[in-house]
Amino acid sequence: MLEERIIDDIYALAEKLDKGERLMPEEQDLFDDIQEDGEAYSMFCLFTAMMDMPELYAEETKKKRGFYRDREDIERHIAGEAEHADMNFR
């Protein structure tokens, strides 16, 4: 399991990329490191996929603004506590 600090960094980077912001050199280095670490890259992909959920499930966003957009929502989903945790994402 990744350290909380690393997860925080991965989330911040995923959020920045999701917003289309340019990476600073140190952030680009972090992104390069993430891509080389399987567990970190899986976490990054999960965060970015979950951030895209509003676009993928537009109907759900009408019910709840920010559906799976906030870190707390993503972490609750990962823990299986989210309202929609039983959705099949395959």
PASEBA-1860 file (N, C-alpha, C; in nm, 3 decimals):
! residues 90
1> MLEERIID> 0.084/-0.119/0.000/0.000/0.000/0.000/0.088/0.124/0.000 ~ 0.048/0.221/-0.076/0.122/0.346/-0.086/0.104/0.430/0.040 ~ 0.207/0.508/0.071/0.199/0.599/0.186/0.097/0.709/0.156 ~ 0.035/0.760/0.261/-0.066/0.865/0.246/-0.010/0.988/0.175 ~ 0.114/1.024/0.206/0.176/1.140/0.143/0.188/1.121/-0.008 ~ 0.223/1.000/-0.049/0.237/0.969/-0.192/0.098/0.973/-0.258 ~ -0.001/0.919/-0.189/-0.138/0.922/-0.243/-0.184/1.067/-0.259 ~ -0.151/1.152/-0.160/-0.186/1.294/-0.170/-0.122/1.358/-0.293
9> DIYALAEK> 0.006/1.327/-0.315/0.077/1.381/-0.432/0.017/1.331/-0.562 ~ -0.017/1.204/-0.566/-0.078/1.146/-0.687/-0.212/1.212/-0.715 ~ -0.293/1.229/-0.611/-0.424/1.292/-0.629/-0.408/1.435/-0.678 ~ -0.317/1.512/-0.619/-0.296/1.651/-0.659/-0.252/1.659/-0.805 ~ -0.166/1.568/-0.845/-0.120/1.566/-0.984/-0.234/1.528/-1.078 ~ -0.311/1.427/-1.042/-0.425/1.385/-1.125/-0.526/1.498/-1.138 ~ -0.551/1.568/-1.029/-0.645/1.679/-1.032/-0.595/1.791/-1.123 ~ -0.466/1.821/-1.115/-0.409/1.926/-1.198/-0.418/1.888/-1.346
17> LDKGERLM> -0.385/1.765/-1.379/-0.393/1.720/-1.517/-0.538/1.716/-1.566 ~ -0.629/1.679/-1.478/-0.771/1.676/-1.514/-0.822/1.815/-1.551 ~ -0.767/1.917/-1.487/-0.807/2.054/-1.515/-0.735/2.111/-1.638 ~ -0.643/2.032/-1.694/-0.571/2.077/-1.813/-0.458/2.173/-1.783 ~ -0.413/2.177/-1.659/-0.305/2.267/-1.619/-0.170/2.208/-1.657 ~ -0.076/2.296/-1.685/0.060/2.253/-1.719/0.134/2.210/-1.593 ~ 0.221/2.112/-1.609/0.299/2.063/-1.496/0.427/2.144/-1.480 ~ 0.462/2.171/-1.356/0.591/2.232/-1.325/0.697/2.122/-1.339
25> PEEQDLFD> 0.824/2.158/-1.353/0.929/2.056/-1.370/0.930/1.949/-1.261 ~ 0.911/1.989/-1.136/0.911/1.890/-1.026/0.788/1.800/-1.034 ~ 0.676/1.855/-1.082/0.556/1.774/-1.100/0.574/1.677/-1.217 ~ 0.642/1.720/-1.320/0.670/1.630/-1.432/0.759/1.515/-1.387 ~ 0.856/1.545/-1.300/0.941/1.439/-1.244/0.857/1.340/-1.164 ~ 0.764/1.392/-1.084/0.674/1.305/-1.007/0.591/1.219/-1.101 ~ 0.538/1.278/-1.207/0.458/1.203/-1.303/0.541/1.093/-1.368 ~ 0.666/1.122/-1.401/0.755/1.021/-1.458/0.776/0.906/-1.359
33> DIQEDGEA> 0.795/0.940/-1.231/0.812/0.837/-1.127/0.686/0.752/-1.112 ~ 0.570/0.817/-1.118/0.442/0.746/-1.108/0.429/0.645/-1.220 ~ 0.466/0.685/-1.341/0.453/0.596/-1.457/0.545/0.475/-1.447 ~ 0.652/0.485/-1.371/0.745/0.374/-1.357/0.708/0.280/-1.243 ~ 0.617/0.321/-1.156/0.576/0.240/-1.041/0.434/0.187/-1.066 ~ 0.420/0.058/-1.078/0.291/-0.002/-1.111/0.180/0.034/-1.014 ~ 0.207/0.027/-0.885/0.104/0.056/-0.786/0.065/0.204/-0.789 ~ 0.164/0.292/-0.800/0.136/0.435/-0.806/0.060/0.470/-0.934
41> YSMFCLFT> 0.098/0.407/-1.045/0.030/0.435/-1.171/-0.115/0.386/-1.168 ~ -0.138/0.273/-1.105/-0.276/0.223/-1.091/-0.360/0.321/-1.010 ~ -0.303/0.375/-0.903/-0.375/0.473/-0.821/-0.402/0.599/-0.902 ~ -0.304/0.645/-0.977/-0.322/0.763/-1.062/-0.434/0.740/-1.162 ~ -0.433/0.624/-1.226/-0.537/0.593/-1.325/-0.674/0.586/-1.260 ~ -0.681/0.530/-1.142/-0.809/0.523/-1.071/-0.861/0.664/-1.041 ~ -0.773/0.749/-0.989/-0.815/0.886/-0.959/-0.864/0.957/-1.085 ~ -0.788/0.947/-1.194/-0.828/1.019/-1.316/-0.957/0.961/-1.373
49> AMMDMPEL> -0.973/0.830/-1.366/-1.097/0.769/-1.416/-1.216/0.813/-1.333 ~ -1.199/0.817/-1.201/-1.308/0.857/-1.114/-1.341/1.005/-1.133 ~ -1.240/1.087/-1.165/-1.265/1.229/-1.191/-1.346/1.248/-1.319 ~ -1.335/1.152/-1.411/-1.408/1.159/-1.537/-1.550/1.104/-1.526 ~ -1.586/1.049/-1.413/-1.718/0.990/-1.397/-1.832/1.085/-1.430 ~ -1.825/1.214/-1.395/-1.938/1.302/-1.430/-1.967/1.303/-1.579 ~ -1.865/1.300/-1.660/-1.886/1.299/-1.804/-1.939/1.164/-1.851 ~ -1.892/1.058/-1.788/-1.934/0.924/-1.828/-2.075/0.891/-1.781
57> YAEETKKK> -2.111/0.943/-1.666/-2.243/0.916/-1.609/-2.318/1.046/-1.587 ~ -2.347/1.116/-1.696/-2.409/1.248/-1.690/-2.540/1.246/-1.612 ~ -2.617/1.140/-1.623/-2.745/1.131/-1.551/-2.723/1.137/-1.401 ~ -2.617/1.073/-1.353/-2.588/1.074/-1.209/-2.549/1.213/-1.162 ~ -2.483/1.289/-1.246/-2.439/1.422/-1.203/-2.557/1.515/-1.180 ~ -2.669/1.485/-1.245/-2.788/1.567/-1.222/-2.839/1.546/-1.080 ~ -2.816/1.427/-1.026/-2.864/1.395/-0.892/-2.773/1.453/-0.785 ~ -2.641/1.457/-0.812/-2.546/1.503/-0.712/-2.435/1.579/-0.782
65> RGFYRDRE> -2.426/1.705/-0.755/-2.319/1.786/-0.815/-2.183/1.735/-0.764 ~ -2.089/1.717/-0.853/-1.957/1.671/-0.814/-1.950/1.522/-0.792 ~ -2.040/1.445/-0.853/-2.043/1.300/-0.838/-1.905/1.240/-0.859 ~ -1.849/1.179/-0.757/-1.715/1.118/-0.760/-1.607/1.217/-0.801 ~ -1.631/1.343/-0.779/-1.533/1.444/-0.816/-1.441/1.476/-0.699 ~ -1.495/1.474/-0.580/-1.416/1.509/-0.463/-1.337/1.389/-0.415 ~ -1.223/1.416/-0.356/-1.137/1.308/-0.309/-1.211/1.218/-0.209 ~ -1.291/1.278/-0.122/-1.364/1.198/-0.024/-1.456/1.098/-0.092
73> DIERHIAG> -1.523/1.141/-0.199/-1.611/1.051/-0.273/-1.530/0.936/-0.335 ~ -1.416/0.969/-0.391/-1.333/0.866/-0.454/-1.285/0.767/-0.350 ~ -1.238/0.816/-0.236/-1.189/0.727/-0.131/-1.301/0.642/-0.073 ~ -1.423/0.700/-0.059/-1.536/0.619/-0.011/-1.568/0.509/-0.111 ~ -1.560/0.540/-0.239/-1.585/0.438/-0.341/-1.481/0.327/-0.333 ~ -1.354/0.365/-0.319/-1.248/0.266/-0.310/-1.272/0.175/-0.189 ~ -1.319/0.235/-0.080/-1.345/0.158/0.043/-1.476/0.082/0.035 ~ -1.555/0.104/-0.072/-1.681/0.033/-0.087/-1.795/0.094/-0.010
81> EAEHADMN> -1.780/0.219/0.030/-1.881/0.284/0.112/-1.969/0.379/0.033 ~ -1.938/0.402/-0.092/-2.013/0.499/-0.171/-2.152/0.445/-0.205 ~ -2.243/0.537/-0.227/-2.380/0.501/-0.263/-2.383/0.415/-0.389 ~ -2.291/0.442/-0.481/-2.288/0.373/-0.609/-2.172/0.273/-0.618 ~ -2.123/0.226/-0.505/-2.007/0.139/-0.504/-2.033/0.007/-0.573 ~ -2.159/-0.030/-0.590/-2.191/-0.157/-0.652/-2.197/-0.148/-0.803 ~ -2.168/-0.032/-0.862/-2.171/-0.017/-1.007/-2.059/-0.099/-1.069 ~ -2.086/-0.158/-1.180/-1.987/-0.238/-1.250/-1.915/-0.149/-1.350
89> FR> -1.785/-0.127/-1.331/-1.710/-0.035/-1.415/-1.628/-0.106/-1.520 ~ -1.657/-0.227/-1.557/-1.579/-0.300/-1.656/-1.609/-0.256/-1.795
END
